[in-house]
């Protein structure tokens, strides 16, 4: 049987994993800003614009959707902690993007991003004005990364597996 990294399907899945990791990094970069620590060391932080924009968007959504479980979650959980939620979203996108690009802990990173995309797809469908198809496509790709073990080809998951195999021999 051919090694996983030699199969064309595994290579294509690895390429898609790298592209999706880039998409996540691009989305996270719009939510982060650089802060100069001590005037010398640049440190990424959640941008003030994103911390203000997310609660404003949630409040706008809540004006049109006042009833139901989604409205209760937004009203009671997300709005009171808007800046914390904004930071969690930005940093989780950054972490999942880096892990997918490197092919490190790919199943965990893909599962984490799949949950986010599933929630965004449901909210986009309920919201009515937003198209849910891009989120469904990204959700499908994340599921394929988990099933296909996309980190094994051109990723650190494959390197880790080879090292464990060589260590056991």
Secondary structure, 3 states (H helix, E strand, C coil): CCCHHHCHHHHHHHHHHHHHHHHHHHHHHCCEEEEEECCCEEEEEECHHHHHHHHHHHHHHHHHCCCCHHHHHHHHHHCCCHHHHHHHHHHHHHHHHHHHHHCCCHHHHHHHHHHHHHHHHHHHHHHCCCCCHHHHHHHHHHHHHHHHCHHHCCCHHHHHHHHHHHHHC
